[in-house]
C-alpha cells in the first residue's frame, strides 16, 4: 500500500478536481446547500476549505495497520454538521487501494460533506470475511468520533464500486451486534465495563455495480477467479455458508438503509442480475431504493453516465438527509 503525506493528498485533490463539473456551495454553509459556485471557483478555495488528515489508523489486524484518509469541511463546527461519506475502493477483494479511489469523493466534498476514504485487508493478506470486518470497524471508529470530527452521525452514507459496492452494502445492512463486529475495538470505559455493542446507523448506500450474491461468483456460469481467491482453500461446506453470510442479498430487511445502484447490462465482471435481484428484494422489504440501469454499460462508465448518475443520486439522497 502506498502511503502519501497529508500535503500531497491535498495537492492532488486541488489539481484534479476540475474533472467534475458538479456545482458547489460556500464553505461555511450548512450541509447539502444549494449550489452557488462554479467547479473552478470551488477548486480554487478547496485547499483552504477542506482539512485533510491522511492515513489515520482505525485498527490493526493481521499485523497490518489499516488506515483511512479524512476530508473535513473547515466550517464544520459552525452551523449544521455535515453528512459523512465513507468510500470503499474496489478490486475484487484481492487488489486495489484507497488512493486510486480518492476522486470519487469530489461530488460530495463540493456539496460540503465530510468524507473518509478507507483501506481494508485484501485477500493475499486475509481471506473472507476480513474485508467486511475491517470496513465495519471503520464505520464504528468514525461513528465514535462524530463530535470530534464535526459530522452528523445520523447522516452517514456508504459508497463503493464493484467489491467496494459489495462492502458498502454489507456494512450498511448488517444488524447491530453481528458477529463481524466482535473484533472491532470499543471506545472508552465501555471496553472494560460492558459487552454491549454500540449501535451503528447508515442512512443510505451508493452501490456502483457491486456484488450482491457472492456464491454466484464461486461456481457455475458466473464463477470468477477473484472471488474464488478471496475464499482460498476453505472446505466447500464452510465456503458455501460463509458466501451466503457475506452476500448483501441475504441481509435485506425492513428498516435497512436506502440503496441507490448504478449497473450496466453488459457488465462482464459483476452480472447485471445482481442488481436486479437486490432491488427486487429491497422492494419486497419496503426499503427505499433506486436502480439506474445503463443499457449496454460495462464495468464502469464514461463521463456522461457518471454525471447523470450523480444528479439522480443527490435527488435520491435529499429527503434522506433532511434534519428534523
C-alpha positions in Angstrom: 0.0 0.0 0.0 1.3 3.4 -1.0 1.4 6.0 1.9 1.0 9.6 0.9 1.6 12.6 3.2 -1.2 15.0 4.0 0.1 17.8 1.8 0.4 15.5 -1.2 -3.2 14.3 -0.9 -4.4 17.9 -0.6 -2.4 19.0 -3.6 -3.7 16.0 -5.6 -7.2 16.9 -4.7 -6.7 20.5 -5.8 -5.0 19.6 -9.1 -7.5 17.1 -10.3 -10.8 18.5 -9.0 -11.8 20.1 -12.3 -12.6 16.7 -13.9 -16.0 17.0 -12.4 -18.3 20.0 -13.1 -20.8 19.5 -10.3 -21.7 22.8 -8.7 -20.6 23.6 -5.1 -21.6 25.5 -2.0 -19.9 28.2 0.0 -17.5 26.5 2.5 -19.2 27.6 5.7 -22.8 26.9 4.6 -24.9 24.1 6.1 -24.6 20.6 4.7 -26.0 19.9 1.3 -26.7 23.6 0.4 -28.0 24.8 -2.9 -25.1 25.1 -5.5 -23.6 28.6 -5.5 -20.2 28.4 -7.1 -18.7 27.0 -10.3 -16.5 24.0 -10.2 -13.4 26.2 -10.9 -14.2 28.6 -8.0 -14.7 25.7 -5.7 -11.3 24.2 -6.7 -9.6 27.5 -6.2 -10.6 27.5 -2.5 -10.6 23.8 -1.7 -7.1 23.9 -0.1 -8.5 26.4 2.4 -12.0 25.0 2.8 -11.1 21.3 3.4 -8.9 19.9 6.1 -7.1 16.7 5.1 -6.0 14.1 7.7 -4.1 11.4 5.9 -3.5 7.8 7.0 -5.5 7.8 10.2 -5.1 4.3 11.7 -8.5 2.8 12.6 -7.4 -0.7 13.5 -4.6 -3.2 13.3 -5.3 -6.7 12.0 -3.1 -9.5 10.6 -0.1 -7.4 11.5 -1.2 -4.6 9.3 -2.2 -1.0 10.2 -5.4 -0.2 8.5 -5.9 3.4 7.6 -8.4 5.9 6.3 -7.9 9.4 4.8 -10.2 12.1 6.2 -11.5 15.2 4.4 -13.3 17.7 6.7 -15.0 21.0 5.8 -13.3 23.8 7.6 -16.6 25.3 8.8 -18.0 22.0 10.1 -18.2 23.1 13.7 -20.3 26.2 12.8 -23.9 25.7 12.0 -25.3 22.4 10.8 -22.9 19.4 11.0 -22.4 17.9 7.5 -23.2 14.3 6.4 -20.3 11.9 6.2 -19.5 9.8 3.2 -17.4 6.6 3.7 -15.9 5.5 0.4 -14.6 1.9 -0.2 -12.4 1.1 -3.1 -12.9 -1.9 -5.4 -10.6 -4.6 -6.8 -12.4 -7.9 -6.3 -11.3 -8.0 -2.6 -7.8 -9.0 -3.8 -6.4 -5.8 -5.3 -6.9 -2.0 -5.3 -6.1 0.8 -2.9 -7.8 3.8 -1.4 -5.6 6.3 -3.1 -6.9 5.3 -6.5 -10.5 6.0 -5.4 -9.9 9.5 -3.9 -11.6 11.4 -6.8 -14.8 9.6 -6.1 -15.1 11.9 -3.1 -15.3 15.1 -5.1 -19.0 15.4 -5.8 -19.6 15.1 -2.0 -16.9 17.5 -1.0 -18.2 20.1 -3.4 -21.5 19.9 -1.6 -20.0 20.5 1.8 -19.8 16.9 3.1 -17.2 15.3 5.2 -15.6 12.2 3.7 -13.5 9.2 4.7 -11.6 7.0 2.2 -11.0 3.6 3.6 -8.3 0.9 3.3 -9.0 -2.7 4.2 -7.2 -6.1 4.2 -7.0 -7.7 0.7 -7.3 -11.4 0.0 -3.5 -12.0 -0.1 -3.3 -10.8 3.5 -6.5 -12.2 4.9 -9.3 -14.2 3.3 -13.1 -13.6 3.6 -14.7 -12.2 5.7 -11.8 -10.0 6.7 -12.6 -7.1 4.4 -16.2 -6.9 5.7 -14.9 -6.9 9.3 -12.5 -4.1 8.6 -14.9 -1.7 6.9 -17.4 -2.4 9.6 -14.8 -1.5 12.2 -14.0 1.7 10.2 -17.7 2.6 10.4 -17.6 2.1 14.2 -14.4 4.0 14.5 -15.8 7.0 12.6 -19.2 6.9 14.4 -17.5 7.1 17.8 -15.7 10.3 16.6 -18.6 12.2 15.1 -18.4 15.0 17.6 -14.6 15.3 17.4 -14.6 15.3 13.6 -17.7 17.5 13.4 -20.1 15.5 11.3 -23.7 14.3 11.8 -23.6 10.6 12.9 -27.3 10.3 11.9 -26.4 11.1 8.2 -23.7 8.6 7.2 -23.7 7.3 3.6 -21.5 4.4 2.4 -20.3 4.2 -1.2 -18.2 1.9 -3.3 -17.7 0.3 -6.7 -17.6 -3.4 -7.5 -16.1 -5.2 -4.5 -16.3 -1.8 -2.8 -20.0 -1.7 -3.6 -20.4 -5.1 -2.0 -18.6 -4.0 1.1 -20.7 -0.8 1.3 -23.9 -2.8 1.1 -22.7 -5.4 3.6 -21.5 -2.9 6.2 -24.7 -0.8 5.9 -27.1 -3.7 6.0 -25.6 -5.7 8.9 -27.7 -5.6 12.1 -26.2 -4.3 15.3 -24.3 -7.0 17.2 -23.5 -9.1 14.2 -20.5 -11.4 14.7 -18.5 -9.4 12.2 -18.4 -6.6 14.8 -16.8 -8.6 17.5 -13.1 -7.8 16.7 -13.8 -4.0 16.5 -12.3 -2.0 19.3 -14.8 -0.4 21.7 -14.1 3.2 22.8 -13.6 4.4 26.3 -14.6 2.9 29.6 -17.2 0.6 27.9 -14.4 -1.5 26.6 -13.8 -2.7 30.1 -17.2 -2.4 31.8 -19.7 -3.6 29.1 -20.3 -6.2 26.5 -23.0 -4.3 24.6 -22.1 -3.4 21.0 -22.7 0.2 20.2 -25.4 0.9 17.6 -24.4 1.9 14.1 -26.6 3.8 11.7 -26.2 4.2 7.9 -28.9 6.2 6.2 -28.0 5.1 2.6 -25.7 3.1 0.4 -24.5 4.1 -3.0 -23.7 0.9 -4.9 -21.8 1.1 -8.1 -22.1 -2.3 -9.8 -21.5 -4.2 -6.6 -21.6 -7.9 -6.0 -24.8 -8.9 -4.1 -24.7 -12.7 -4.3 -21.1 -13.9 -3.6 -22.0 -17.6 -4.0 -22.9 -16.9 -7.6 -19.3 -16.0 -8.3 -17.7 -19.1 -6.7 -19.1 -21.8 -9.0 -21.2 -22.2 -12.2 -21.5 -20.0 -15.2 -20.7 -16.8 -13.4 -17.7 -18.0 -11.4 -14.8 -15.5 -11.2 -11.3 -16.2 -10.1 -11.1 -13.0 -7.9 -14.0 -14.3 -5.8 -12.5 -17.8 -5.6 -9.2 -16.3 -4.4 -10.9 -14.4 -1.7 -12.2 -17.6 -0.1 -9.0 -19.6 -0.6 -8.9 -23.3 0.3 -11.9 -23.3 2.8 -13.8 -26.6 2.7 -16.8 -26.4 0.3 -19.5 -26.6 3.1 -17.9 -23.8 5.1 -17.3 -21.8 2.0 -20.9 -22.0 0.9 -22.2 -21.0 4.4 -19.8 -18.0 4.5 -20.6 -16.9 1.0 -24.2 -16.7 2.0 -23.3 -14.8 5.1 -21.3 -12.2 3.2 -23.9 -11.7 0.5 -25.9 -8.4 0.8 -28.9 -10.2 -0.9 -29.3 -12.2 2.3 -29.2 -9.1 4.6 -32.1 -7.1 3.1 -34.5 -6.2 5.8 -37.3 -3.8 6.6 -35.8 -0.7 8.1 -32.5 -1.1 6.4 -30.6 1.7 4.7 -31.8 3.1 1.4 -29.9 1.9 -1.6 -29.0 3.7 -4.9 -27.5 1.4 -7.5 -25.9 2.1 -10.9 -25.2 -1.0 -13.0 -24.6 -1.8 -16.7 -26.4 -4.6 -18.5 -23.2 -5.7 -20.3 -21.1 -5.9 -17.1 -18.8 -9.0 -17.5 -17.2 -8.8 -14.1 -20.4 -8.5 -12.0 -23.6 -9.7 -13.7 -26.3 -7.2 -14.0 -28.7 -9.7 -12.5 -27.0 -9.0 -9.1 -28.5 -5.5 -9.2 -31.9 -6.7 -10.4 -32.2 -9.4 -7.7 -31.1 -6.9 -4.9 -33.7 -4.3 -5.9 -36.4 -6.9 -6.2 -35.6 -7.9 -2.6 -35.5 -4.3 -1.4 -38.9 -3.7 -2.9 -40.4 -6.7 -1.1 -38.9 -5.4 2.2 -40.3 -1.9 1.7 -36.8 -0.3 1.6 -36.4 2.9 -0.3 -34.3 2.1 -3.4 -33.5 3.2 -6.9 -31.8 1.2 -9.7 -30.2 3.2 -12.5 -29.7 0.8 -15.4 -27.1 1.6 -18.0 -28.0 -0.2 -21.3 -25.0 -2.0 -22.7 -22.9 -0.5 -19.9 -19.9 -2.4 -18.8 -17.9 -2.5 -15.5 -17.5 1.3 -15.3 -18.9 4.2 -17.3 -18.0 7.4 -19.2 -18.4 10.9 -18.1 -22.0 11.5 -19.3 -23.3 8.5 -17.4 -21.4 9.4 -14.2 -22.7 13.0 -14.3 -26.3 11.8 -14.8 -25.9 9.2 -12.0 -24.7 11.9 -9.6 -27.7 14.1 -10.5 -30.1 11.3 -9.8 -28.1 10.2 -6.7 -28.3 13.6 -4.9 -32.0 13.9 -5.7 -32.5 10.4 -4.2 -30.5 11.4 -1.1 -32.1 14.8 -0.5 -35.1 13.7 1.5 -33.0 11.2 3.5 -30.6 13.8 4.7 -33.2 16.3 5.9 -32.7 17.0 9.6 -35.8 17.1 11.9 
